[in-house]
Amino acid sequence: MARVGLGWTNQQLAENAQVAPNTVSNFENGRDIQPSSKQAIERALLSSRQVRFEGANCVCIVDKPSA
């Protein structure tokens, strides 16, 4: 799970994506959610600049850049 790899809680991802925590749970458990909610979650994850999507089922955590 990308959110866990980022160290984010369900609540943090929900807040960043501006969706309900239940929507995040449904998304993570493979349940159907609104396409706009899925896009919002994906945008929130990408905004971390540590996540990239590869193909339909692969989410990769990118190492943090060194300071």
PDB file of N, CA, C, O and CB in Angstrom:
ATOM      1  N   MET A   1       0.835  -1.177   0.000  1.00  0.00           N
ATOM      2  CA  MET A   1       0.000   0.000   0.000  1.00  0.00           C
ATOM      3  C   MET A   1       0.882   1.243   0.000  1.00  0.00           C
ATOM      4  O   MET A   1       1.758   1.400   0.850  1.00  0.00           O
ATOM      5  CB  MET A   1      -0.951  -0.003   1.210  1.00  0.00           C
ATOM      6  N   ALA A   2       0.641   2.101  -0.943  1.00  0.00           N
ATOM      7  CA  ALA A   2       1.451   3.306  -1.055  1.00  0.00           C
ATOM      8  C   ALA A   2       1.346   4.176   0.186  1.00  0.00           C
ATOM      9  O   ALA A   2       2.343   4.735   0.644  1.00  0.00           O
ATOM     10  CB  ALA A   2       1.040   4.100  -2.274  1.00  0.00           C
ATOM     11  N   ARG A   3       0.152   4.289   0.725  1.00  0.00           N
ATOM     12  CA  ARG A   3      -0.047   5.144   1.898  1.00  0.00           C
ATOM     13  C   ARG A   3       0.814   4.684   3.056  1.00  0.00           C
ATOM     14  O   ARG A   3       1.408   5.506   3.754  1.00  0.00           O
ATOM     15  CB  ARG A   3      -1.518   5.154   2.315  1.00  0.00           C
ATOM     16  N   VAL A   4       0.890   3.376   3.268  1.00  0.00           N
ATOM     17  CA  VAL A   4       1.702   2.830   4.361  1.00  0.00           C
ATOM     18  C   VAL A   4       3.178   3.085   4.076  1.00  0.00           C
ATOM     19  O   VAL A   4       3.935   3.439   4.980  1.00  0.00           O
ATOM     20  CB  VAL A   4       1.438   1.307   4.545  1.00  0.00           C
ATOM     21  N   GLY A   5       3.584   2.907   2.827  1.00  0.00           N
ATOM     22  CA  GLY A   5       4.966   3.172   2.445  1.00  0.00           C
ATOM     23  C   GLY A   5       5.363   4.613   2.703  1.00  0.00           C
ATOM     24  O   GLY A   5       6.528   4.902   2.979  1.00  0.00           O
ATOM     25  N   LEU A   6       4.404   5.511   2.613  1.00  0.00           N
ATOM     26  CA  LEU A   6       4.666   6.925   2.888  1.00  0.00           C
ATOM     27  C   LEU A   6       4.616   7.245   4.375  1.00  0.00           C
ATOM     28  O   LEU A   6       5.025   8.324   4.803  1.00  0.00           O
ATOM     29  CB  LEU A   6       3.667   7.790   2.151  1.00  0.00           C
ATOM     30  N   GLY A   7       4.112   6.298   5.156  1.00  0.00           N
ATOM     31  CA  GLY A   7       3.951   6.551   6.579  1.00  0.00           C
ATOM     32  C   GLY A   7       2.698   7.350   6.891  1.00  0.00           C
ATOM     33  O   GLY A   7       2.587   7.940   7.966  1.00  0.00           O
ATOM     34  N   TRP A   8       1.745   7.375   5.951  1.00  0.00           N
ATOM     35  CA  TRP A   8       0.500   8.102   6.139  1.00  0.00           C
ATOM     36  C   TRP A   8      -0.553   7.203   6.765  1.00  0.00           C
ATOM     37  O   TRP A   8      -0.585   5.999   6.509  1.00  0.00           O
ATOM     38  CB  TRP A   8      -0.002   8.662   4.808  1.00  0.00           C
ATOM     39  N   THR A   9      -1.402   7.784   7.575  1.00  0.00           N
ATOM     40  CA  THR A   9      -2.569   7.069   8.087  1.00  0.00           C
ATOM     41  C   THR A   9      -3.689   7.155   7.053  1.00  0.00           C
ATOM     42  O   THR A   9      -3.624   7.933   6.101  1.00  0.00           O
ATOM     43  CB  THR A   9      -3.032   7.655   9.463  1.00  0.00           C
ATOM     44  N   ASN A  10      -4.706   6.344   7.263  1.00  0.00           N
ATOM     45  CA  ASN A  10      -5.895   6.405   6.421  1.00  0.00           C
ATOM     46  C   ASN A  10      -6.462   7.822   6.445  1.00  0.00           C
ATOM     47  O   ASN A  10      -6.842   8.364   5.407  1.00  0.00           O
ATOM     48  CB  ASN A  10      -6.960   5.379   6.889  1.00  0.00           C
ATOM     49  N   GLN A  11      -6.517   8.411   7.624  1.00  0.00           N
ATOM     50  CA  GLN A  11      -7.059   9.763   7.795  1.00  0.00           C
ATOM     51  C   GLN A  11      -6.232  10.796   7.038  1.00  0.00           C
ATOM     52  O   GLN A  11      -6.790  11.698   6.413  1.00  0.00           O
ATOM     53  CB  GLN A  11      -7.116  10.129   9.280  1.00  0.00           C
ATOM     54  N   GLN A  12      -4.907  10.674   7.088  1.00  0.00           N
ATOM     55  CA  GLN A  12      -4.045  11.634   6.382  1.00  0.00           C
ATOM     56  C   GLN A  12      -4.265  11.573   4.875  1.00  0.00           C
ATOM     57  O   GLN A  12      -4.352  12.609   4.216  1.00  0.00           O
ATOM     58  CB  GLN A  12      -2.569  11.366   6.702  1.00  0.00           C
ATOM     59  N   LEU A  13      -4.353  10.363   4.329  1.00  0.00           N
ATOM     60  CA  LEU A  13      -4.596  10.248   2.890  1.00  0.00           C
ATOM     61  C   LEU A  13      -5.970  10.808   2.551  1.00  0.00           C
ATOM     62  O   LEU A  13      -6.122  11.519   1.557  1.00  0.00           O
ATOM     63  CB  LEU A  13      -4.484   8.777   2.428  1.00  0.00           C
ATOM     64  N   ALA A  14      -6.957  10.499   3.357  1.00  0.00           N
ATOM     65  CA  ALA A  14      -8.309  11.013   3.113  1.00  0.00           C
ATOM     66  C   ALA A  14      -8.308  12.543   3.103  1.00  0.00           C
ATOM     67  O   ALA A  14      -8.915  13.163   2.230  1.00  0.00           O
ATOM     68  CB  ALA A  14      -9.293  10.486   4.186  1.00  0.00           C
ATOM     69  N   GLU A  15      -7.628  13.142   4.069  1.00  0.00           N
ATOM     70  CA  GLU A  15      -7.562  14.606   4.126  1.00  0.00           C
ATOM     71  C   GLU A  15      -6.837  15.175   2.914  1.00  0.00           C
ATOM     72  O   GLU A  15      -7.293  16.151   2.319  1.00  0.00           O
ATOM     73  CB  GLU A  15      -6.865  15.059   5.410  1.00  0.00           C
ATOM     74  N   ASN A  16      -5.705  14.569   2.542  1.00  0.00           N
ATOM     75  CA  ASN A  16      -4.947  15.050   1.384  1.00  0.00           C
ATOM     76  C   ASN A  16      -5.733  14.909   0.086  1.00  0.00           C
ATOM     77  O   ASN A  16      -5.600  15.734  -0.818  1.00  0.00           O
ATOM     78  CB  ASN A  16      -3.632  14.295   1.269  1.00  0.00           C
ATOM     79  N   ALA A  17      -6.549  13.868  -0.006  1.00  0.00           N
ATOM     80  CA  ALA A  17      -7.343  13.626  -1.210  1.00  0.00           C
ATOM     81  C   ALA A  17      -8.709  14.299  -1.143  1.00  0.00           C
ATOM     82  O   ALA A  17      -9.432  14.346  -2.139  1.00  0.00           O
ATOM     83  CB  ALA A  17      -7.517  12.136  -1.427  1.00  0.00           C
ATOM     84  N   GLN A  18      -9.059  14.814   0.022  1.00  0.00           N
ATOM     85  CA  GLN A  18     -10.368  15.431   0.250  1.00  0.00           C
ATOM     86  C   GLN A  18     -11.501  14.442  -0.024  1.00  0.00           C
ATOM     87  O   GLN A  18     -12.481  14.758  -0.697  1.00  0.00           O
ATOM     88  CB  GLN A  18     -10.532  16.675  -0.633  1.00  0.00           C
ATOM     89  N   VAL A  19     -11.333  13.236   0.521  1.00  0.00           N
ATOM     90  CA  VAL A  19     -12.368  12.204   0.467  1.00  0.00           C
ATOM     91  C   VAL A  19     -12.566  11.673   1.883  1.00  0.00           C
ATOM     92  O   VAL A  19     -11.787  11.987   2.782  1.00  0.00           O
ATOM     93  CB  VAL A  19     -11.980  11.046  -0.531  1.00  0.00           C
ATOM     94  N   ALA A  20     -13.589  10.883   2.076  1.00  0.00           N
ATOM     95  CA  ALA A  20     -13.857  10.300   3.388  1.00  0.00           C
ATOM     96  C   ALA A  20     -12.879   9.153   3.666  1.00  0.00           C
ATOM     97  O   ALA A  20     -12.470   8.463   2.733  1.00  0.00           O
ATOM     98  CB  ALA A  20     -15.320   9.797   3.471  1.00  0.00           C
ATOM     99  N   PRO A  21     -12.500   8.939   4.920  1.00  0.00           N
ATOM    100  CA  PRO A  21     -11.631   7.809   5.257  1.00  0.00           C
ATOM    101  C   PRO A  21     -12.205   6.473   4.781  1.00  0.00           C
ATOM    102  O   PRO A  21     -11.453   5.581   4.387  1.00  0.00           O
ATOM    103  CB  PRO A  21     -11.403   7.762   6.759  1.00  0.00           C
ATOM    104  N   ASN A  22     -13.517   6.331   4.815  1.00  0.00           N
ATOM    105  CA  ASN A  22     -14.160   5.111   4.333  1.00  0.00           C
ATOM    106  C   ASN A  22     -13.898   4.891   2.843  1.00  0.00           C
ATOM    107  O   ASN A  22     -13.772   3.752   2.393  1.00  0.00           O
ATOM    108  CB  ASN A  22     -15.664   5.170   4.595  1.00  0.00           C
ATOM    109  N   THR A  23     -13.816   5.978   2.085  1.00  0.00           N
ATOM    110  CA  THR A  23     -13.516   5.888   0.654  1.00  0.00           C
ATOM    111  C   THR A  23     -12.105   5.345   0.449  1.00  0.00           C
ATOM    112  O   THR A  23     -11.878   4.518  -0.434  1.00  0.00           O
ATOM    113  CB  THR A  23     -13.666   7.271  -0.028  1.00  0.00           C
ATOM    114  N   VAL A  24     -11.160   5.807   1.262  1.00  0.00           N
ATOM    115  CA  VAL A  24      -9.786   5.294   1.184  1.00  0.00           C
ATOM    116  C   VAL A  24      -9.777   3.797   1.492  1.00  0.00           C
ATOM    117  O   VAL A  24      -9.132   3.022   0.786  1.00  0.00           O
ATOM    118  CB  VAL A  24      -8.851   6.060   2.169  1.00  0.00           C
ATOM    119  N   SER A  25     -10.480   3.396   2.530  1.00  0.00           N
ATOM    120  CA  SER A  25     -10.549   1.972   2.881  1.00  0.00           C
ATOM    121  C   SER A  25     -11.143   1.148   1.747  1.00  0.00           C
ATOM    122  O   SER A  25     -10.634   0.079   1.412  1.00  0.00           O
ATOM    123  CB  SER A  25     -11.376   1.775   4.153  1.00  0.00           C
ATOM    124  N   ASN A  26     -12.212   1.647   1.167  1.00  0.00           N
ATOM    125  CA  ASN A  26     -12.831   0.925   0.047  1.00  0.00           C
ATOM    126  C   ASN A  26     -11.862   0.800  -1.119  1.00  0.00           C
ATOM    127  O   ASN A  26     -11.757  -0.265  -1.727  1.00  0.00           O
ATOM    128  CB  ASN A  26     -14.116   1.637  -0.411  1.00  0.00           C
ATOM    129  N   PHE A  27     -11.160   1.869  -1.432  1.00  0.00           N
ATOM    130  CA  PHE A  27     -10.168   1.869  -2.512  1.00  0.00           C
ATOM    131  C   PHE A  27      -9.071   0.831  -2.238  1.00  0.00           C
ATOM    132  O   PHE A  27      -8.705   0.053  -3.119  1.00  0.00           O
ATOM    133  CB  PHE A  27      -9.545   3.279  -2.674  1.00  0.00           C
ATOM    134  N   GLU A  28      -8.561   0.833  -1.018  1.00  0.00           N
ATOM    135  CA  GLU A  28      -7.475  -0.080  -0.666  1.00  0.00           C
ATOM    136  C   GLU A  28      -7.915  -1.540  -0.653  1.00  0.00           C
ATOM    137  O   GLU A  28      -7.098  -2.441  -0.845  1.00  0.00           O
ATOM    138  CB  GLU A  28      -6.914   0.290   0.686  1.00  0.00           C
ATOM    139  N   ASN A  29      -9.200  -1.770  -0.430  1.00  0.00           N
ATOM    140  CA  ASN A  29      -9.720  -3.133  -0.393  1.00  0.00           C
ATOM    141  C   ASN A  29     -10.317  -3.576  -1.722  1.00  0.00           C
ATOM    142  O   ASN A  29     -10.968  -4.618  -1.801  1.00  0.00           O
ATOM    143  CB  ASN A  29     -10.759  -3.251   0.686  1.00  0.00           C
ATOM    144  N   GLY A  30     -10.093  -2.781  -2.765  1.00  0.00           N
ATOM    145  CA  GLY A  30     -10.513  -3.171  -4.108  1.00  0.00           C
ATOM    146  C   GLY A  30     -11.993  -3.011  -4.383  1.00  0.00           C
ATOM    147  O   GLY A  30     -12.502  -3.545  -5.369  1.00  0.00           O
ATOM    148  N   ARG A  31     -12.687  -2.286  -3.530  1.00  0.00           N
ATOM    149  CA  ARG A  31     -14.110  -2.046  -3.760  1.00  0.00           C
ATOM    150  C   ARG A  31     -14.272  -0.889  -4.742  1.00  0.00           C
ATOM    151  O   ARG A  31     -13.383  -0.051  -4.892  1.00  0.00           O
ATOM    152  CB  ARG A  31     -14.848  -1.742  -2.424  1.00  0.00           C
ATOM    153  N   ASP A  32     -15.411  -0.863  -5.397  1.00  0.00           N
ATOM    154  CA  ASP A  32     -15.693   0.211  -6.341  1.00  0.00           C
ATOM    155  C   ASP A  32     -15.879   1.531  -5.613  1.00  0.00           C
ATOM    156  O   ASP A  32     -16.577   1.609  -4.602  1.00  0.00           O
ATOM    157  CB  ASP A  32     -16.935  -0.115  -7.169  1.00  0.00           C
ATOM    158  N   ILE A  33     -15.242   2.567  -6.143  1.00  0.00           N
ATOM    159  CA  ILE A  33     -15.459   3.932  -5.668  1.00  0.00           C
ATOM    160  C   ILE A  33     -15.653   4.813  -6.894  1.00  0.00           C
ATOM    161  O   ILE A  33     -15.372   4.403  -8.020  1.00  0.00           O
ATOM    162  CB  ILE A  33     -14.258   4.439  -4.779  1.00  0.00           C
ATOM    163  N   GLN A  34     -16.127   6.003  -6.665  1.00  0.00           N
ATOM    164  CA  GLN A  34     -16.340   6.942  -7.764  1.00  0.00           C
ATOM    165  C   GLN A  34     -15.012   7.210  -8.475  1.00  0.00           C
ATOM    166  O   GLN A  34     -13.979   7.352  -7.821  1.00  0.00           O
ATOM    167  CB  GLN A  34     -16.963   8.269  -7.243  1.00  0.00           C
ATOM    168  N   PRO A  35     -15.033   7.280  -9.813  1.00  0.00           N
ATOM    169  CA  PRO A  35     -13.799   7.595 -10.540  1.00  0.00           C
ATOM    170  C   PRO A  35     -13.139   8.888 -10.061  1.00  0.00           C
ATOM    171  O   PRO A  35     -11.912   8.975 -10.016  1.00  0.00           O
ATOM    172  CB  PRO A  35     -14.092   7.700 -12.021  1.00  0.00           C
ATOM    173  N   SER A  36     -13.933   9.882  -9.706  1.00  0.00           N
ATOM    174  CA  SER A  36     -13.355  11.149  -9.235  1.00  0.00           C
ATOM    175  C   SER A  36     -12.631  10.962  -7.899  1.00  0.00           C
ATOM    176  O   SER A  36     -11.622  11.618  -7.641  1.00  0.00           O
ATOM    177  CB  SER A  36     -14.457  12.221  -9.092  1.00  0.00           C
ATOM    178  N   SER A  37     -13.145  10.067  -7.054  1.00  0.00           N
ATOM    179  CA  SER A  37     -12.480   9.784  -5.774  1.00  0.00           C
ATOM    180  C   SER A  37     -11.175   9.044  -6.011  1.00  0.00           C
ATOM    181  O   SER A  37     -10.170   9.326  -5.358  1.00  0.00           O
ATOM    182  CB  SER A  37     -13.399   8.958  -4.847  1.00  0.00           C
ATOM    183  N   LYS A  38     -11.186   8.099  -6.943  1.00  0.00           N
ATOM    184  CA  LYS A  38      -9.958   7.372  -7.274  1.00  0.00           C
ATOM    185  C   LYS A  38      -8.900   8.336  -7.796  1.00  0.00           C
ATOM    186  O   LYS A  38      -7.733   8.253  -7.413  1.00  0.00           O
ATOM    187  CB  LYS A  38     -10.239   6.267  -8.318  1.00  0.00           C
ATOM    188  N   GLN A  39      -9.302   9.234  -8.653  1.00  0.00           N
ATOM    189  CA  GLN A  39      -8.357  10.219  -9.192  1.00  0.00           C
ATOM    190  C   GLN A  39      -7.825  11.124  -8.088  1.00  0.00           C
ATOM    191  O   GLN A  39      -6.644  11.473  -8.092  1.00  0.00           O
ATOM    192  CB  GLN A  39      -9.028  11.065 -10.289  1.00  0.00           C
ATOM    193  N   ALA A  40      -8.674  11.504  -7.148  1.00  0.00           N
ATOM    194  CA  ALA A  40      -8.244  12.370  -6.048  1.00  0.00           C
ATOM    195  C   ALA A  40      -7.226  11.654  -5.168  1.00  0.00           C
ATOM    196  O   ALA A  40      -6.245  12.260  -4.737  1.00  0.00           O
ATOM    197  CB  ALA A  40      -9.454  12.817  -5.205  1.00  0.00           C
ATOM    198  N   ILE A  41      -7.450  10.371  -4.898  1.00  0.00           N
ATOM    199  CA  ILE A  41      -6.506   9.584  -4.094  1.00  0.00           C
ATOM    200  C   ILE A  41      -5.179   9.446  -4.831  1.00  0.00           C
ATOM    201  O   ILE A  41      -4.113   9.610  -4.237  1.00  0.00           O
ATOM    202  CB  ILE A  41      -7.090   8.184  -3.774  1.00  0.00           C
ATOM    203  N   GLU A  42      -5.245   9.147  -6.111  1.00  0.00           N
ATOM    204  CA  GLU A  42      -4.015   9.022  -6.899  1.00  0.00           C
ATOM    205  C   GLU A  42      -3.248  10.341  -6.929  1.00  0.00           C
ATOM    206  O   GLU A  42      -2.024  10.346  -6.798  1.00  0.00           O
ATOM    207  CB  GLU A  42      -4.340   8.568  -8.333  1.00  0.00           C
ATOM    208  N   ARG A  43      -3.949  11.452  -7.099  1.00  0.00           N
ATOM    209  CA  ARG A  43      -3.283  12.771  -7.109  1.00  0.00           C
ATOM    210  C   ARG A  43      -2.624  13.054  -5.762  1.00  0.00           C
ATOM    211  O   ARG A  43      -1.511  13.577  -5.705  1.00  0.00           O
ATOM    212  CB  ARG A  43      -4.297  13.894  -7.447  1.00  0.00           C
ATOM    213  N   ALA A  44      -3.313  12.709  -4.691  1.00  0.00           N
ATOM    214  CA  ALA A  44      -2.748  12.944  -3.351  1.00  0.00           C
ATOM    215  C   ALA A  44      -1.480  12.127  -3.164  1.00  0.00           C
ATOM    216  O   ALA A  44      -0.494  12.632  -2.627  1.00  0.00           O
ATOM    217  CB  ALA A  44      -3.775  12.590  -2.248  1.00  0.00           C
ATOM    218  N   LEU A  45      -1.492  10.878  -3.597  1.00  0.00           N
ATOM    219  CA  LEU A  45      -0.296  10.039  -3.476  1.00  0.00           C
ATOM    220  C   LEU A  45       0.842  10.587  -4.332  1.00  0.00           C
ATOM    221  O   LEU A  45       1.985  10.656  -3.881  1.00  0.00           O
ATOM    222  CB  LEU A  45      -0.612   8.591  -3.883  1.00  0.00           C
ATOM    223  N   LEU A  46       0.526  10.976  -5.564  1.00  0.00           N
ATOM    224  CA  LEU A  46       1.546  11.526  -6.449  1.00  0.00           C
ATOM    225  C   LEU A  46       2.105  12.845  -5.923  1.00  0.00           C
ATOM    226  O   LEU A  46       3.269  13.166  -6.165  1.00  0.00           O
ATOM    227  CB  LEU A  46       0.974  11.725  -7.841  1.00  0.00           C
ATOM    228  N   SER A  47       1.287  13.605  -5.210  1.00  0.00           N
ATOM    229  CA  SER A  47       1.736  14.897  -4.694  1.00  0.00           C
ATOM    230  C   SER A  47       2.846  14.748  -3.664  1.00  0.00           C
ATOM    231  O   SER A  47       3.570  15.703  -3.381  1.00  0.00           O
ATOM    232  CB  SER A  47       0.570  15.648  -4.084  1.00  0.00           C
ATOM    233  N   SER A  48       2.979  13.551  -3.103  1.00  0.00           N
ATOM    234  CA  SER A  48       4.062  13.293  -2.148  1.00  0.00           C
ATOM    235  C   SER A  48       5.420  13.329  -2.838  1.00  0.00           C
ATOM    236  O   SER A  48       6.451  13.501  -2.188  1.00  0.00           O
ATOM    237  CB  SER A  48       3.861  11.937  -1.460  1.00  0.00           C
ATOM    238  N   ARG A  49       5.412  13.168  -4.145  1.00  0.00           N
ATOM    239  CA  ARG A  49       6.621  13.089  -4.970  1.00  0.00           C
ATOM    240  C   ARG A  49       7.477  11.884  -4.599  1.00  0.00           C
ATOM    241  O   ARG A  49       8.666  11.839  -4.914  1.00  0.00           O
ATOM    242  CB  ARG A  49       7.440  14.368  -4.831  1.00  0.00           C
ATOM    243  N   GLN A  50       6.864  10.906  -3.926  1.00  0.00           N
ATOM    244  CA  GLN A  50       7.563   9.675  -3.560  1.00  0.00           C
ATOM    245  C   GLN A  50       6.873   8.443  -4.133  1.00  0.00           C
ATOM    246  O   GLN A  50       7.324   7.320  -3.906  1.00  0.00           O
ATOM    247  CB  GLN A  50       7.659   9.557  -2.044  1.00  0.00           C
ATOM    248  N   VAL A  51       5.793   8.638  -4.866  1.00  0.00           N
ATOM    249  CA  VAL A  51       5.022   7.525  -5.405  1.00  0.00           C
ATOM    250  C   VAL A  51       4.963   7.668  -6.914  1.00  0.00           C
ATOM    251  O   VAL A  51       4.840   8.772  -7.445  1.00  0.00           O
ATOM    252  CB  VAL A  51       3.591   7.475  -4.792  1.00  0.00           C
ATOM    253  N   ARG A  52       5.053   6.531  -7.599  1.00  0.00           N
ATOM    254  CA  ARG A  52       4.798   6.528  -9.034  1.00  0.00           C
ATOM    255  C   ARG A  52       3.996   5.274  -9.350  1.00  0.00           C
ATOM    256  O   ARG A  52       4.135   4.247  -8.686  1.00  0.00           O
ATOM    257  CB  ARG A  52       6.136   6.580  -9.864  1.00  0.00           C
ATOM    258  N   PHE A  53       3.169   5.372 -10.356  1.00  0.00           N
ATOM    259  CA  PHE A  53       2.352   4.252 -10.791  1.00  0.00           C
ATOM    260  C   PHE A  53       2.984   3.649 -12.031  1.00  0.00           C
ATOM    261  O   PHE A  53       3.362   4.366 -12.957  1.00  0.00           O
ATOM    262  CB  PHE A  53       0.889   4.694 -11.068  1.00  0.00           C
ATOM    263  N   GLU A  54       3.099   2.326 -12.046  1.00  0.00           N
ATOM    264  CA  GLU A  54       3.636   1.606 -13.201  1.00  0.00           C
ATOM    265  C   GLU A  54       2.642   0.517 -13.568  1.00  0.00           C
ATOM    266  O   GLU A  54       2.446  -0.436 -12.815  1.00  0.00           O
ATOM    267  CB  GLU A  54       5.057   1.001 -12.899  1.00  0.00           C
ATOM    268  N   GLY A  55       2.022   0.661 -14.714  1.00  0.00           N
ATOM    269  CA  GLY A  55       1.027  -0.311 -15.120  1.00  0.00           C
ATOM    270  C   GLY A  55      -0.242  -0.161 -14.295  1.00  0.00           C
ATOM    271  O   GLY A  55      -0.418   0.820 -13.573  1.00  0.00           O
ATOM    272  N   ALA A  56      -1.111  -1.136 -14.411  1.00  0.00           N
ATOM    273  CA  ALA A  56      -2.413  -1.057 -13.752  1.00  0.00           C
ATOM    274  C   ALA A  56      -2.347  -1.410 -12.273  1.00  0.00           C
ATOM    275  O   ALA A  56      -3.174  -0.937 -11.493  1.00  0.00           O
ATOM    276  CB  ALA A  56      -3.391  -1.968 -14.441  1.00  0.00           C
ATOM    277  N   ASN A  57      -1.379  -2.231 -11.871  1.00  0.00           N
ATOM    278  CA  ASN A  57      -1.398  -2.756 -10.511  1.00  0.00           C
ATOM    279  C   ASN A  57      -0.131  -2.520  -9.705  1.00  0.00           C
ATOM    280  O   ASN A  57       0.012  -3.074  -8.615  1.00  0.00           O
ATOM    281  CB  ASN A  57      -1.660  -4.195 -10.559  1.00  0.00           C
ATOM    282  N   CYS A  58       0.780  -1.723 -10.206  1.00  0.00           N
ATOM    283  CA  CYS A  58       2.046  -1.535  -9.495  1.00  0.00           C
ATOM    284  C   CYS A  58       2.176  -0.094  -9.021  1.00  0.00           C
ATOM    285  O   CYS A  58       2.127   0.851  -9.808  1.00  0.00           O
ATOM    286  CB  CYS A  58       3.240  -1.912 -10.396  1.00  0.00           C
ATOM    287  N   VAL A  59       2.342   0.040  -7.725  1.00  0.00           N
ATOM    288  CA  VAL A  59       2.620   1.345  -7.136  1.00  0.00           C
ATOM    289  C   VAL A  59       3.998   1.251  -6.518  1.00  0.00           C
ATOM    290  O   VAL A  59       4.255   0.367  -5.701  1.00  0.00           O
ATOM    291  CB  VAL A  59       1.529   1.764  -6.073  1.00  0.00           C
ATOM    292  N   CYS A  60       4.883   2.147  -6.895  1.00  0.00           N
ATOM    293  CA  CYS A  60       6.260   2.111  -6.414  1.00  0.00           C
ATOM    294  C   CYS A  60       6.536   3.321  -5.531  1.00  0.00           C
ATOM    295  O   CYS A  60       6.133   4.442  -5.840  1.00  0.00           O
ATOM    296  CB  CYS A  60       7.251   2.067  -7.595  1.00  0.00           C
ATOM    297  N   ILE A  61       7.227   3.071  -4.433  1.00  0.00           N
ATOM    298  CA  ILE A  61       7.664   4.135  -3.551  1.00  0.00           C
ATOM    299  C   ILE A  61       9.076   4.518  -3.976  1.00  0.00           C
ATOM    300  O   ILE A  61       9.963   3.669  -4.057  1.00  0.00           O
ATOM    301  CB  ILE A  61       7.608   3.699  -2.043  1.00  0.00           C
ATOM    302  N   VAL A  62       9.269   5.777  -4.239  1.00  0.00           N
ATOM    303  CA  VAL A  62      10.563   6.298  -4.674  1.00  0.00           C
ATOM    304  C   VAL A  62      11.298   6.802  -3.451  1.00  0.00           C
ATOM    305  O   VAL A  62      10.702   7.446  -2.588  1.00  0.00           O
ATOM    306  CB  VAL A  62      10.401   7.430  -5.739  1.00  0.00           C
ATOM    307  N   ASP A  63      12.581   6.517  -3.368  1.00  0.00           N
ATOM    308  CA  ASP A  63      13.381   7.004  -2.247  1.00  0.00           C
ATOM    309  C   ASP A  63      13.309   8.503  -2.150  1.00  0.00           C
ATOM    310  O   ASP A  63      13.243   9.204  -3.160  1.00  0.00           O
ATOM    311  CB  ASP A  63      14.827   6.562  -2.382  1.00  0.00           C
ATOM    312  N   LYS A  64      13.322   9.001  -0.910  1.00  0.00           N
ATOM    313  CA  LYS A  64      13.347  10.448  -0.696  1.00  0.00           C
ATOM    314  C   LYS A  64      14.678  11.002  -1.188  1.00  0.00           C
ATOM    315  O   LYS A  64      15.727  10.402  -0.955  1.00  0.00           O
ATOM    316  CB  LYS A  64      13.127  10.797   0.806  1.00  0.00           C
ATOM    317  N   PRO A  65      14.639  12.140  -1.865  1.00  0.00           N
ATOM    318  CA  PRO A  65      15.910  12.746  -2.266  1.00  0.00           C
ATOM    319  C   PRO A  65      16.723  13.167  -1.046  1.00  0.00           C
ATOM    320  O   PRO A  65      16.163  13.570  -0.027  1.00  0.00           O
ATOM    321  CB  PRO A  65      15.663  13.958  -3.178  1.00  0.00           C
ATOM    322  N   SER A  66      18.010  13.072  -1.153  1.00  0.00           N
ATOM    323  CA  SER A  66      18.891  13.489  -0.057  1.00  0.00           C
ATOM    324  C   SER A  66      18.866  15.003   0.057  1.00  0.00           C
ATOM    325  O   SER A  66      18.724  15.713  -0.939  1.00  0.00           O
ATOM    326  CB  SER A  66      20.345  12.982  -0.280  1.00  0.00           C
ATOM    327  N   ALA A  67      19.004  15.482   1.273  1.00  0.00           N
ATOM    328  CA  ALA A  67      18.985  16.932   1.499  1.00  0.00           C
ATOM    329  C   ALA A  67      20.324  17.550   1.210  1.00  0.00           C
ATOM    330  O   ALA A  67      20.486  18.763   1.348  1.00  0.00           O
ATOM    331  CB  ALA A  67      18.577  17.248   2.920  1.00  0.00           C
TER     332      ALA A  67
END
